[in-house]
Each structure stands twice: as C-alpha cells, then as structure tokens.
Amino acid sequence: MRGYLIDELCSSDIKKINTFLDENAIRSNLDQLYWVIIPEDLLSGIQFEHRDCQPHAVAIELGEDWVKLEFLVRSMENMQCTCPGYCTKQQQDFIINFAVGMLEQLDIIT
C-alpha cells in the first residue's frame, strides 16, 4: 500500500493527533482508523462522475507511535465499484498538506 508515514511519535503526540482527527475527520467502525474526505474539486474524472459512490475518502490509521495516511482513495458508499484507486498528484498533495498542517497546528516536531 502506498502512503505517507509519520513515525517515532511519543504517546502524547498520538493523543493530540487522535483528538485532532476526532474533530477533523470521520471515525470509522475500527479503532484508530479515520476517513478524510477528498474535496469534490480534487476527484478524478471517474470519481466525479460516480455521484452514487461519493463521498470519496482516504484512510488515516494511528499506531502506538505512528500515523499512516494511505494514498488509496475509496468510495464511502460502494467498495465494489471501479472508481476507487490510487491518488492523483493533486489528491496526494492534499493528503500530505493535511498531515503537515495537522502537525503544525498541534506543534508536533518530527
């Protein structure tokens, strides 16, 4: 799986990230897994056309001392469709900017 990994975080940083994600992402049914919605203007052509599959999102997973943002865009409505796929360059930039902005806002130094 392609993604963006931030590791070697202390437990207090993980707690801050967990709180941030509770406020700025969608918590999944699984512990320590969140969804960040890809803005409509960043969807690929097929993702934009597939209105019934929207919203599209990427997963963020928290570990004991790491956070991973996946570069796989999934449909939140239909996992069997052809519209999920790896990020476009613009979607990848959005995810990285989300991560960097989160770290800056939380004053986490890596």
C-alpha positions as CSV (number, residue, x, y, z in Angstrom):
1,M,0.0,0.0,0.0
2,R,1.3,3.4,-0.9
3,G,1.0,6.0,1.8
4,Y,2.6,8.7,3.9
5,L,4.0,7.6,7.3
6,I,4.9,9.7,10.2
7,D,6.7,7.6,12.8
8,E,8.7,7.9,16.1
9,L,5.9,9.9,17.7
10,C,5.5,9.9,21.5
11,S,2.3,8.9,23.2
12,S,1.3,12.5,24.0
13,D,1.6,13.3,20.3
14,I,-0.5,10.4,19.4
15,K,-3.2,11.6,21.8
16,K,-3.1,15.0,20.3
17,I,-3.5,13.6,16.8
18,N,-6.3,11.3,18.0
19,T,-8.2,14.4,19.3
20,F,-7.5,16.4,16.2
21,L,-8.8,13.5,14.0
22,D,-11.9,13.2,16.2
23,E,-12.6,16.9,15.3
24,N,-11.5,17.0,11.7
25,A,-12.1,13.5,10.2
26,I,-14.7,10.8,10.3
27,R,-14.1,8.0,12.8
28,S,-14.5,4.5,11.2
29,N,-16.0,1.5,13.0
30,L,-12.5,0.3,13.6
31,D,-10.4,1.7,16.5
32,Q,-7.7,4.1,15.4
33,L,-8.9,4.3,11.8
34,Y,-10.3,7.6,10.4
35,W,-11.5,8.8,7.0
36,V,-10.6,12.2,5.4
37,I,-13.0,13.2,2.6
38,I,-11.4,14.2,-0.7
39,P,-12.9,17.6,-1.8
40,E,-15.1,17.3,-4.9
41,D,-12.9,19.6,-7.0
42,L,-10.0,17.1,-6.5
43,L,-11.8,14.0,-7.6
44,S,-10.6,12.1,-10.6
45,G,-12.9,12.1,-13.7
46,I,-14.4,8.7,-12.9
47,Q,-14.8,9.6,-9.2
48,F,-16.6,12.8,-10.1
49,E,-18.9,11.0,-12.5
50,H,-19.8,8.4,-9.9
51,R,-22.1,10.5,-7.8
52,D,-23.7,7.5,-6.1
53,C,-20.3,6.4,-4.9
54,Q,-19.5,9.8,-3.2
55,P,-18.0,10.8,-0.9
56,H,-14.5,9.5,-1.6
57,A,-12.0,9.4,1.2
58,V,-8.6,8.2,2.3
59,A,-7.8,6.3,5.4
60,I,-5.7,7.5,8.3
61,E,-4.5,4.9,10.7
62,L,-3.0,5.5,14.1
63,G,-0.5,3.1,15.7
64,E,1.3,3.2,19.0
65,D,4.0,5.6,17.8
66,W,3.0,6.3,14.2
67,V,0.3,7.7,11.9
68,K,-0.2,6.5,8.3
69,L,-2.2,8.3,5.6
70,E,-3.0,6.0,2.7
71,F,-2.8,7.1,-0.9
72,L,-5.7,4.9,-1.9
73,V,-9.0,6.8,-2.5
74,R,-12.0,4.8,-1.6
75,S,-15.7,5.2,-2.1
76,M,-17.5,5.6,1.2
77,E,-20.6,4.1,-0.4
78,N,-19.6,1.3,-2.8
79,M,-16.4,-0.7,-2.3
80,Q,-17.2,-2.8,-5.4
81,C,-17.1,0.0,-8.0
82,T,-14.3,0.8,-10.4
83,C,-13.9,4.4,-9.1
84,P,-11.6,3.7,-6.1
85,G,-7.9,3.9,-6.9
86,Y,-4.6,5.4,-6.0
87,C,-4.3,9.1,-5.6
88,T,-3.8,11.6,-8.4
89,K,-1.0,14.0,-7.8
90,Q,-3.4,16.7,-6.6
91,Q,-5.1,14.2,-4.2
92,Q,-1.7,13.1,-2.9
93,D,-0.7,16.8,-2.3
94,F,-4.0,17.3,-0.4
95,I,-3.2,14.4,1.9
96,I,0.4,15.5,2.5
97,N,-0.8,19.0,3.2
98,F,-3.4,17.7,5.6
99,A,-0.7,15.8,7.5
100,V,1.7,18.7,7.6
101,G,-1.0,21.2,8.6
102,M,-2.1,18.8,11.4
103,L,1.5,18.6,12.7
104,E,2.0,22.3,12.5
105,Q,-1.3,23.1,14.2
106,L,-0.5,20.6,17.0
107,D,3.1,21.8,17.4
108,I,4.4,18.3,16.8
109,I,8.0,18.3,15.7
110,T,9.2,15.2,13.8
